[in-house]
Amino acid sequence: MTIAVDFDGTIVRHRYPKIGEEIPFATDTLRMLISERHRLILWTVREGRLLDEAIEWCKARGVEFYAVNRDFPEEDATGSGFSRKIKADLFIDDRNFGGLPDWGTIYHRIRAGKALQSDWSHLAYEEDEEDERKGFLSRLFGKR
């Protein structure tokens, strides 16, 4: 699986432009995913010296990414028509809808093949006959 991983707020706490403290188990989890042959792409807004610092920070902790801000290492980021939009199977980012789960949950869901399954059950409530006739958004945001 190709997995794009954000840096600030995902691997480390937000302290941009500084590097914050590691979020518990982030690098441990990333090393395990790499050892299980997943392709990890560092996907960050950092550029230049700040990007180099983040790459070195990860490397010092045993995390070497397949690529950085591109789909594969050989991709020419300076060519015309280049897009920073990464093509990945999964994106791990603290700005996800619902926030960032803990790294243990992330690892176990990927390992179990459930990383892409959504669990919307926490949005549901017991429906009655009238609710069944309404659409999803009406049930979710409508008056009860």
C-alpha positions as CSV (number, residue, x, y, z in Angstrom):
1,M,0.0,0.0,0.0
2,T,1.2,3.5,-0.7
3,I,0.7,5.7,2.3
4,A,1.2,9.5,2.3
5,V,2.1,10.8,5.8
6,D,2.0,14.5,6.9
7,F,4.7,15.7,9.3
8,D,3.6,18.6,11.5
9,G,0.7,17.6,13.7
10,T,0.9,14.0,12.5
11,I,4.4,12.7,13.3
12,V,5.3,15.5,15.6
13,R,3.3,18.1,17.5
14,H,2.6,21.4,15.8
15,R,5.5,23.8,16.5
16,Y,6.1,24.9,12.9
17,P,8.6,26.2,11.8
18,K,10.3,24.3,14.6
19,I,10.0,20.6,14.9
20,G,7.8,19.6,17.8
21,E,8.1,16.6,20.1
22,E,7.2,13.3,18.6
23,I,3.6,12.1,18.8
24,P,3.8,8.9,20.8
25,F,4.5,5.8,18.7
26,A,4.6,7.7,15.4
27,T,8.1,6.7,14.3
28,D,7.7,3.2,15.8
29,T,4.6,2.7,13.7
30,L,6.2,4.1,10.5
31,R,9.2,1.8,10.9
32,M,6.8,-1.2,11.3
33,L,4.9,-0.2,8.2
34,I,8.1,0.2,6.2
35,S,9.3,-3.2,7.4
36,E,6.0,-4.7,6.1
37,R,6.8,-3.3,2.7
38,H,4.4,-0.4,2.6
39,R,5.6,2.6,0.5
40,L,5.6,5.7,2.7
41,I,5.6,9.2,1.2
42,L,6.4,12.2,3.3
43,W,3.6,14.6,2.4
44,T,4.2,18.1,3.9
45,V,4.1,21.8,3.1
46,R,7.7,22.1,4.3
47,E,10.2,23.2,1.7
48,G,13.9,23.9,1.5
49,R,15.8,23.9,4.8
50,L,12.7,23.2,6.8
51,L,11.9,20.1,4.7
52,D,15.5,18.9,5.0
53,E,15.3,19.2,8.8
54,A,12.1,17.1,8.9
55,I,13.7,14.5,6.6
56,E,16.8,14.3,8.8
57,W,14.7,14.2,12.0
58,C,12.9,11.2,10.6
59,K,16.0,9.5,9.3
60,A,17.7,9.9,12.7
61,R,14.8,7.8,14.1
62,G,15.0,5.1,11.5
63,V,12.3,6.4,9.2
64,E,13.3,6.7,5.5
65,F,10.6,7.6,3.1
66,Y,10.1,6.1,-0.3
67,A,9.6,9.6,-1.7
68,V,9.1,13.1,-0.4
69,N,6.3,15.4,-1.8
70,R,6.1,13.3,-5.0
71,D,4.8,9.9,-6.1
72,F,8.2,8.3,-6.6
73,P,11.8,9.3,-5.9
74,E,12.7,9.8,-9.6
75,E,9.8,12.1,-10.3
76,D,11.0,15.5,-11.6
77,A,9.3,18.1,-9.4
78,T,10.7,20.9,-11.6
79,G,9.2,19.8,-14.9
80,S,6.2,21.5,-16.5
81,G,2.8,20.1,-15.6
82,F,4.1,18.8,-12.2
83,S,1.4,18.6,-9.6
84,R,2.1,18.2,-5.8
85,K,-1.1,16.1,-5.6
86,I,0.1,12.8,-4.4
87,K,-1.4,9.5,-5.6
88,A,-1.6,7.3,-2.5
89,D,-3.9,4.6,-1.2
90,L,-4.1,6.2,2.2
91,F,-3.4,9.6,3.7
92,I,-2.4,10.0,7.3
93,D,-2.9,13.6,8.4
94,D,-4.0,15.3,11.6
95,R,-6.4,17.4,9.5
96,N,-8.5,14.4,8.5
97,F,-12.2,14.6,9.1
98,G,-12.5,13.4,12.7
99,G,-8.9,14.1,13.5
100,L,-5.9,11.9,13.9
101,P,-6.4,8.5,15.7
102,D,-3.6,7.3,17.9
103,W,-0.8,5.5,16.0
104,G,-1.7,2.1,17.5
105,T,-5.2,2.4,15.9
106,I,-3.6,3.5,12.7
107,Y,-1.3,0.5,12.6
108,H,-3.8,-2.1,13.5
109,R,-6.4,-0.9,11.0
110,I,-3.8,-0.9,8.2
111,R,-2.6,-4.3,9.3
112,A,-6.2,-5.7,9.4
113,G,-7.0,-4.2,6.0
114,K,-9.5,-1.9,7.5
115,A,-7.8,1.5,7.0
116,L,-10.2,2.5,4.3
117,Q,-13.4,1.4,6.0
118,S,-15.4,4.2,7.6
119,D,-17.2,3.8,10.8
120,W,-20.0,6.3,10.8
121,S,-22.0,4.5,13.5
122,H,-21.2,7.2,16.0
123,L,-23.3,9.6,13.9
124,A,-26.4,7.4,13.8
125,Y,-29.2,7.2,16.2
126,E,-32.1,4.8,16.5
127,E,-34.5,5.5,13.7
128,D,-38.3,5.4,13.9
129,E,-40.8,5.1,11.0
130,E,-40.8,8.9,10.4
131,D,-37.0,9.0,10.3
132,E,-36.8,6.3,7.7
133,R,-38.8,8.5,5.3
134,K,-36.2,11.4,5.7
135,G,-32.9,11.6,3.9
136,F,-29.6,11.1,5.6
137,L,-28.8,14.8,6.0
138,S,-32.3,15.5,7.3
139,R,-31.8,12.8,9.9
140,L,-28.4,14.0,10.8
141,F,-29.1,17.8,11.0
142,G,-32.9,17.9,11.4
143,K,-34.8,18.6,14.5
144,R,-35.8,15.6,16.5
